[in-house]
Amino acid sequence: MALPGDVASTSPHVANFLAPYDRFKDLFTDYEMGGIALNDGSQGTEVQVWKLTYESDALSPTYGDFVLTPESYGSPTVIFNIPDVKEIGLAFNQNMDPFITYLLKDGACKYYYYDSLATAMVTAVLPAGSRSPACCLDDHHWMQTGTSDTILGYIRSGTVYYRQQRDRFLTERALGTGVGDARLYRVGMQDNFRLKFEVGAGSGNRLSQIVGDCCIEAGIGAGQLELDELYPTLVRGFWTSQPQAAADLVRGLQRIYFFDFPEYDEKLWGLMRGRDPVAWIPHDDLAIGSENVITTSREQELEFPRKVHLSYASMETDYAPTKQTSERLSSNVRVRSEMQIECFVNLEANEAAQRAAILHKSAWAEFEGRAEFGLSEAYCDLVPSDVVMVEIEVGLWKRFRIDELVWSEGILEVKAAIDRKSSWASGAVAPTIIAPEAPTSPLAGATTWEFMDLPALVTTDDALLYYVAGHGAANAWRGFELQRESGTTYQEEAQVTYSQTLGVLDVALAAAPREYKDTTNTITVTTNKALYAATYEELLLGKNAALVGDEIIQFQNVTDLGGGQWLLDTLLRGRLNTIPTSHTIAARFVLLKNPASVPADIALLDQTFNLRAVSYGTTASSATPVAVTFTGESQREWDPAFLDAVQNGSDWDVTWQHRKRLGNAVTPIDSINFEGTWRIYFTKGATTVSKESTVENYTYTSADQVTDYGSPQGSWDEVKVVAMNRFTGEGSPATGAF
């Protein structure tokens, strides 16, 4: 029951809709999460997304059809045919009976549902004047089956009403008044597990809805649009002095809200800038015979803008022309020009300052270089707007965003611009009084850094390596060179040119199991940079991972305590097979956001050696060496799961489940260095015998036991199974007594 007391919350709880309520939908399309098949709730109502469409073209032979389509399992079903419909909505009950709302052109607002008293599907009519119907099953979790409700919302005479399944939709309850001519766009669960009734003038103020409406006006159907990434962005409004083409409006929004709009798979996709790379292209894959050209900042240094001025309209100034300015200086690149950008979107001052900063950073990133190169057909799935990492020279990788793709004589010719992920976010604050800036010290200062012997953080790190991260306190700090002691000298190991987020715990952290979300403990930490919250879905995609001591922990919520101190809660412990344990005050904290990976020679495995971080612009002797021990955790195989040993007569059948370390939860993959074998140890008293297997089971026969122990054994003090890696040998063990 998502509305305790049958009333709305007295205070706002702002969050984003859960899928699929966050999808763009027009008047003739709606989505709902549901079960395996219609009228079959045996597997719950979280199996797959269902889509309801209405054929509104009066010239179509299927005009008036309500078609319900499952996205993963099953075939489309025509529910019924009703002409002259102008708006629809979809939900289910717990038994997967469809609940469908529709508004007719004559103003009648109806809903089609399963009536438990009549034991049949029936159609009912809402009171005259009802409009903008929207519906959902309020809680899809199987544990809430007994308390969940199908919810029907609508507007009449400026008031939002709702009805619920437990009352057989007979009782009308008011939620809020004074909405005027606004539309109830959707009803659904948010990611903070609150039911949300989204009311907005016209089609609402979500970027996805505005872009979708523009496309609908241009004749593009909702089924040809994928705008989920645009949904979280709020648009406060925009002005135009004269009619404009829908494409021009979308292009104007793209410039301010930083999204691409490529076409592939027969759809237009709204994709926010700053995405992760979709491909890593080694230097050897650049096509022979293609003119591969990389331009650099030195070739274009006069084009770097010193200032970006963003002119915009704002409610705060009664829509008078307002300006926010972003200024950047560089000690190694001449910057003289200025950019003037006019924006037709209504922005708040801080938001405008952030947009100006992002426009400035992205302009600098693109001015830093462009690339034109050729690829083979192996990369034919790339599309404009994709981000790729390209090895422009052996060992030197650059991040590019693809602008243009053209097939020419069997070669995929690519034009791309330098793209920095950090360019697409900003925490800028609009200034009130511009105070004079103190001169920047030319001294780089020391580097604060950490050596991290960790499991491979991404699939592309499937090699023998370790990670480092560091930052400097001085404004003149520009990075550091990592050096390793070799005999009587030091040799270069890596160049790190960006600052990372590091800190220490201010309060001790207790241990907690990795199997459950840790909502009991919190992390209090002081860092050199700001920390930001993430949704639970983003955590599952790897966001907000940090190294605390030697344990990888993810955090969801962030509270700013001031002075660079942060309170982190809702934790996921022991990530990537690290050990969830307790941590003392002053334990290290490193945000694992693109730390530098350093390849290691196998001769360093299980060795202790000295490293030092030499800040650029300082002498090597000023850096203090630190002794580290490298055990090759990036290639350590994980302990198998579900180890079991069962006696079958006098034989022992041992089974386990292999855990793949790379890929993702949907498609895990093995390391290329996994040998494909497991070693099994049997211990009885002082005697231990080892066996090997290339499959995930092993039978220790009675005959082998007689050979090894003199007689069949009725129990084992310990059975241990380890996966084998060609670098690190035995992985973490799974053990048990049987």
N, C-alpha and C positions, 0 to 999 in steps of 0.2 A: 504494500500500500504506500504509494509515493507521496500522498498528501495527508499526513497525520492531522487529525482534527478537521480535515476537509477545508483547510484555509491555506493561503499562500504564506511563505516565509515573511516575517516582519522585517528582515534585513536582507539585502541582496547577497547572493553567493555566485559571483560571476565565474563562469568556466566555459569551456568549449563542449560542444555536443560530442557524444560517442558516435562511432560509425554504426550504421550508415546515415545517421541524422545530420551529419556534417556535409553530406553530398549536395551539390547543386541540383535543384529540381524546379521544373516549370509547373504551370497549372495542370498539366496533363501527365505528370510523372511523379511517382513517390516511391520511397524505399522503406523497407522494414527488415530487421533481422528475424529469421524464422528457422523452422525445423527442416527435416529431411524431405518431407513431402506434405502436400495439403492433407488436412484431416489426420495427420500422423505426428503426434507430439511425443512419441516414444523416446526420441533422442534429444529432447529439449527444444528450446527455441533460440539456440545460439549456433546452429549448424552452418547456415549460409544466409546471404543477403537475397531478398526477394524484391522484384521490381514490378510495380503496377503502372501500365501505360493505358492511355485512352486514345483511340483513333478519332481525331477531331476533323479530319478532312472529309467534307460532305461528299466529295467526288470519289472517295475510295470505296471499293466494294466491301471493306470491313468497317465502314463508318459506324461509330457507336460502340465498337467492341471494347470491353474492359479485359485486358490481357495481363495475366499474372505469370511472371517468368522467374524461375530460380536461377541464380548465377552459377552454381556449381553442379548440382545434381537434379536431374529431371528435365521436363520439357514444358514449354509454354502452355497455359490453359486459358481459354476464353471463359470468363466467369459469367458474363451476361452481356446483352447489347441494349444500350439506352441512348437515344439520340439527344441532341441539344444540351450536352453537358459542358460546363465552363470551368470546373475545378474538381479535383479528386484527391483522396487521401487513402492510405493503407495502414492497417495494423493486423495483428492476429490475436486470438486468445491462446490459452495454454495448450489446447488440443490441436492447434494449427488450423482452426476454422478462420477463414478470412473475415476481416472487419473492414468495410469499404465505405467511405463517405463520398458524397458528390453533391455539387451545387448545379442546379439546372438554370438554363437561360431565363426561364420564367420566374426565377427567384426562389423556387422550392429547394430546401436543403434537406437531404435525406441520408440515411445510413442503413447499410445492409449487414446483418450480423446473425449469429446463432443464438436463438432464444431458448434458454434451458427449460423454460416452462412449456413452450410449444414443441420442444425437441426438433426444431427445424430452423432453416435459414429464413429470416423474415426481413422486410423492409419497413422502416419507421421514418416519420417526418418530424423534423424539429419545428418549433414555433415559428410563425410567420415573421419575416424580417431577419432570420438567422442567416449568417453568411460566414465565409472564410473557415470552413471546417478543417480540422486537423486532428490526427489520432495517433496512438502508439500503444504498445504493451509496455507498461511503465518499468518493469524489472524482468529481464530475461534470464537471470541466474536461476539454475535449477533448484537451489535451496529456497528460493522465494516463490516457488510455484503456488503454494497455498495462500500467499498473501498478495500476489501481484494482481494487477487490474488492467484491462483494456480501458484506455482513457480517451474520451471524445471531447475536444475543445471547439469553441466557436465564438463568434461575436454577434451581439444583437444590441442595437441602440447604444453603441459606445461602451458596452460592458462585455468583459470576457467571462464566459461561462464554461463549465465542464460537467460531464456526466461520466459515471464509471460502471464497470461491468458488474460489480457486486450488487448494485441497485437495479440491475437489468436495464440500465440507462433511463430509468423513469424519473430520477430525482435531479433537478437542475440546481447547480450551485454557482454563485457568483465569485469570481476571483479578483477582479479589479475593474474599476470604472474609469471613464475619461479617456478612452483610447480613440474616440472620434471615428474617423474614416480609416484608421490604420487596419492592417491586415494581420491576422494570426497566421504567421508563415509556417510554423511547425511546432510540434510538441515532441519531446524526447528526453532521454536521460543524458546528463552531462558527465564529464570525466571526474567530477567531484561527487558523483552519485546523488545528484539532486535533479528532480524533474523540472524541466524548463519549458515555459510557454513563450515562444519568441514572437513578439509583436513589433511590427515596424510599419512606417508609412510606405505606401506603394509596395515594393517587393522587399523592403528591409534594407539594412545598411551593411551587410556583409559584402566584402569585395567579390566573393564568388557569385553572389546573386546579381550584383550590378553588371559584372562582366557577362554573366549568363543571360541577363535580360537584353543587353546590347546584341548578343549573338542571336537570340530569339527574334529580335526585331529585324535582324539582317537575314532571316530565313534559315538559320542553322538550328537543327533540332536538339533538344536536350540530350538525346541519346548519342549525339556526336561530340559531347563536351565532357571533360574530366577536370573539375575545378576544385577538388577536395583540398589541395594545398593552399588555395586562396581563402578558404573559409575563415580561418582564425583572424584575418585582418579586418579591422573595422574601418569604414569610410564614413566620415561625419557629413558628407555632402560635397557637391561640386557645382559650380555655376557655369553657364554658357550663355553668351549674348545672342546666339543665333543657332538654328538647327545645324547639327553636325552629323556626318556619317558615323554609324556605329563603330566602324574600324578606327576612325580618328579618336573617338572617345576612349576606346580600349588602349590605343597607343599612348594617349595621355596618361592613363592610369598606370600603364607599364612603366613609364618613366619615373613616376613618383613612388610606386609601391614595389618596384624591382622584381618583376616576374617576366618570364618568357612565355610565348604562346605558340609552341611548335605543333605541327600536324604530323601524326603518324598513327598507324593502326586504325586508319579511317576515323580518327578523332582529333579534336583540338584539345591540347593539354595546357592548363594553367600551372606553371611550375615556378616556384619561388627561387630567386637567385641564392647562391651560397650552398648549393647541394654538394654532396660527396661525389668524388669522381666515379664515373661508370666504367672506366677502362684505364689501365696502365699500359702505355705503348712504349716498349723498349726501342732503343735506337735501331736495332737490327730490323724492326718491322717497318721503318720508314721506306717507302717504295723506291727502288732503284729506277732511275730514269725520270723521276719526278723532281722538279726544282724545289728543294726543301730550303726555305729561307726563314731565318729568325732575325727580327730586328730588335734592338735593345734600347734602353733609355738614353744611352749616350748619343744614339742617332737622332733622338727626338727631344732632347732635354729642354729646348726652348719652349716646347708645347706644354710643359707641366704647369697647370694653373696654380697660382699662389692662393687665390681666393675663389670661392664659389658663392654667389649671391642667389638665394632662393626667394622669389617674390610670390606671395600667396595672399589669399583672403582668409580672415579669421573672425569668428563670432566675438572673440575677445576685444577686437578693435572695431566692432560694428561693421565688419567687412571692408574697412578701409585698407588700402594697399599696405602690406606689411612685409618686412624683409628679415631673413636670418642669414648670417654669413658664416662660412667655414673657412678658416685660414690655416694653411700648412706651410712650413718652411723646411728646407733641407740643407744640410751642411755639405753635401757632395753633388747636388744637382741644382742648376740654376732654375729658379722659378720666378716668372715675371707676369704672366698673363692672368686675366681674371675671366670667369665665366658668369653669365647672367642667365638664370633659368626662371621662366614664368610658370606658375603652377595654378591650375584652376580648381584645385581641391581645397576644401575647408580644413585647415590644420590648427592644432593648438601650438603654442609657442615652442614647447619642448619637443613636440613631434616634428615641427618644421626644422628645428635645429638639428635633430637626428637625421632627417631626410637630407638636409644640406651636407652634413658630415659624410653620409653614405655616398651621395653623389660625388663628393670631392674624393673620397678614398677610392671609389670605383673608377673615377676618371684617371687618377694617378696609376692605378693598377693597369688599366688598358694602355696608358701612355708608356708604361715600362717596357712594353714589347708586344709584337704580334708575330704570328707564325703562318706560313703557308707550306704545307707538306702533303705528301701522297701516302696512301695506305692501300693495302690489298683488300680483296673482297671479304677477308676474314673480319673486317670491321664494318661490314655493310649495315649492321644494325644501329650504328651511330646516327643521331639526328641533330639538327641545329639546336642549340641551347645546352647540349650535353657538356659536362665537364670531364676532361681527360687529363691524366698526367702523362707527359711526353718526356722521354729521355733525349734531350736535344743534343747532348754530348754524352759519351760513355761516363756514367756515374752522376750526371747532372740532370735532375728532373725539374720540370716546370709544369705548373698547373695552367691549363688553357680552357676557355669556354668557346665552343664551336659556333661560328657565325654563319658559315656557308659550306655546303657540301655539293660537289659536282662530279659526276662520273665522266672520265675522259680516257678513252682507249684502254679500258680495263683497270684504271687506277682511280681511286676515290680521292679527289683533290679537296683538301681541307683548308679553310681559312679560319683562323681562331685568334682570340685576344687573350693576353695574360689575365688570369682571374684569381683573386685572393679571397678565400672564404671569409676572412675577417673583415673584408670590405663591406659586407652586406649586413652588418649590425653596428649599432652605435648607442651609447648611453649619454650622448651630448645633452646639456641643459642650456636652455636659452639664457643669455646673460641679461642681467639687469643693469649693472654698472661694470664697465670694462676697466679693471684695475691695471696699472702698469705692470708688465711682467719683469721679474728679476732676470738678470742675464744668466744664461745657461753656462754651467761650468764645463770647460773643455776636457775635464778629467773623466775617463771612463769608469774608474773605480773597479772594485773586485766583483767577481761573479759568485753568486750563491747558487749552488747546483747540487743535483742528486744523481747518483749512479743507481740504476734499477735493473736487476736481473729478474725479468718477468716472463710469464707465458706470452706467446705471440699475441699482440693486441688486435691485429688485422690479418687476413689471409695472406696478403702480400708480404708479410714479415715471416714467412715460413723458411727460416734460415737460422743459422747459429749467430745470434746477435744479442746485444743488450741495449738498454735505452738510457738516455740522459736528458735532463731538463734543467734549465737555469734561468736566472734573471739578474739584473743589476739594479742597484738603488739609485745610481747617478743618472741624470738626464742624458748624459753623453754616451751611456752604455749602448752598444750596437750589436752585441753578441760576443761569442767566445770561440776559441779554438780548443778542442779537447785533445790533450797529448798524453801518450802512454810512455812510461819509462822503459827503455830498451838498452840494457847494458849501462853504459855511462852517459847516454844521451836520451832525449825524448823524441818520439816520432808522432806526427799528426794522425789522429784517429777520426776526427769529424770536425766540421765547421757548423756552428749553430748560430743563426742570424736572427732569431726571434725570441721574445721573452715568454716564459711560461709562468703558470700560477703555482707558487709554492708557499708553504706555511708550516706551522706547528700546532699541535693540539694544546688548548688551554685548559681542558678538563679531561680526565682519564675516561676511556671508553671501555665498557664491559664487553665480554664475548657474547655472541648470539649465533644461533644455527643458521646455516646458509639456506636451509629448506624453506624458510618462511620470511616474509617481509618483516623487518625489525622496526616495529612502531614503539618500542619501549625505550631504546637508547637514542641519544642525540650526539652529534659531534659539534663541539665548540672549537673553532679554529680561527687563527689570525693569519691572513694571507696578504700577499703583495698586490693582488688584483681582486676585482669583484667576482662574486659567484652568483649564479642565476638558477632559478628553479626550472624543473622540467616536468612534463606530464608522465604518468606511469607508462603510457605507450612509448614515449621517447626513451625512458629507461630501458625498456625491452629492446630498443634499437641500439643501445650502447651509450646513450648520452649520460653526462655527469658521473663518469667513472673517475675515481681518485685512488691513489695509493696511500694508505694509512699504515705506517710501519711497513710491513711486508704483505699486508692484506689489501686486495682490491675491493673497494666498497663503492656502491652507487647511492646517490642521495637525490631525493625528489624535491623537497621543499627547502627554501632558504629564507632565513630571517636576518636582516641587517641589524647587528647590535651596535654599529658605529665604531669608528676608529679602526676600520679594516678587520673587525671581528664579525664572524658569521655563525649562526646556529643552523645546523643541517639536521633534518629529520626525515623519517620514512626511508629507511636504509635497506639496501640489498647487500648482504654480506657474502664474503668468500667467493667473489666472482672469479671466473676463469680458473677454477680449481685451486685458488689460493686458500690458505688456512684461516677460517674465521676465529679470531682470538681477541684477547683484551689488549689495550694499548695505554701506555702511561702518558702523563703530561709531557709535552715537548716531543712526542712522537712525530715523525715527519708526515707531511701532507703534500701530495703532488697531484694536481689535476691532470689526468691522462688525456689531454686534448692535443693530439699530434706531437708527442715527445719525439725527439730525434732518435732514430734507430741507428746503431753502430755495428756493422758486421764484425764478427770476431773469428780469428783463426782457431782451428781446432786445437792448436798447441796451447791456447790459453785456457782450455777447459779444465776445471777443477784446480785452477792456479790462482794465487794471490799476486797482484801486481799494483803498481802505483799509477794513478791518473791525476792530471791537474787541468783546470779550466783557466785558460789565459784570456782575459778580456782583450778585445781588439783595442789597439792603441796603448797597451801596457807592455811591460817587459815580462818575459817568461819567468824570470826569477821571483817576480812578485806574487805568483800563484803558488799556493800551498799544496804539495802532493797529498793525496789521500789513498790509502791502501784499500783495495777492493778484492773480493773473491768472486770469481765467475764460475757458476755451476751449470750454465746453459739451459736455464728454465724455459727459454723460447722453444726448445726441442724436447722438453720433458713430457713423455706420454702420460696421460691421466690414468688414474686408477679405474679399473673396470667396475661396472655396476652390477648389482644383483648376483653376487657370487653365491653359489650354492653347491653343496656336495651331498649326494644321496647314494646310499649303499644299495646296490642291485645284486642280490645274492652275495657273493664275496667280492664282486667288482665295486669300484667307486666311480660314479658318474659326476664329473665336475662341470658346471656350466657358469657362464658369465656373459655380460653384455659389454661390448666394446664402446668406448666413448670417443667420438671424433672431436678433435680440438679446434678445427677451423671451420670456415663457412659461417652459417647462421643456424638458428633453431629450426628453421624450416628445411634447409638443405645443408646439413653438416657435412664436412669433407675431412678426409684424412690428410695429415702431413705427407708430403712427398718423401719424407725421411722415416716414416713408419715402416718397419721391416715386414709387416704383415704376419708377425709371429707373436706368440705369448709364451712366457716361461711360467711353469706351475711348480711350486714347491710343496712337498708333503713332509711334515715334521711329526715325529713320534719320539718322545724322550729326547735323547741326545743325537738322534739320527735324522738328517734331512736329505731328501732325494729330490732332484729337479728333473722335470720333463718339459717338452716343448710341443706346441700345437700351432697349426696354421688356420684353425677354425676356432669358434668361440665355445668349444667344449673339449673335454678330454676324459677318456675312460682309463682308469688305472686298474688294469686287470688283476685278477687273483694270482695269475702266474707271475706277473711282474712284481707283485708284492712279496711273493715267496722268494724271488730272486734278490730283492732289495732288503727285505726284513726277516726272511726265514719263514714267514707265515702270513696269511691274510690278516689285515688289521680291522678291528671293529670300530675304531674311532681315530681321530687325528687331533693332536694338540694344536696344530695350525695348518691350514691350507692357504697358500699365498699365490696370487696371480698378478703378473706384471706384463705390460705391453713393451715391446722392444723398439728402440729407435737407433738408427745407424750412427748417430753422434753420441747420444747420452746413454745408450744402453738401456738398462732397466728403468721403466717409468715408476710412477707412484703405485704402491701396492694396494690391492684389495685382499683382506685377510679375514679368516674366520676359523673357529673351532667346530669340528663336526664329529 
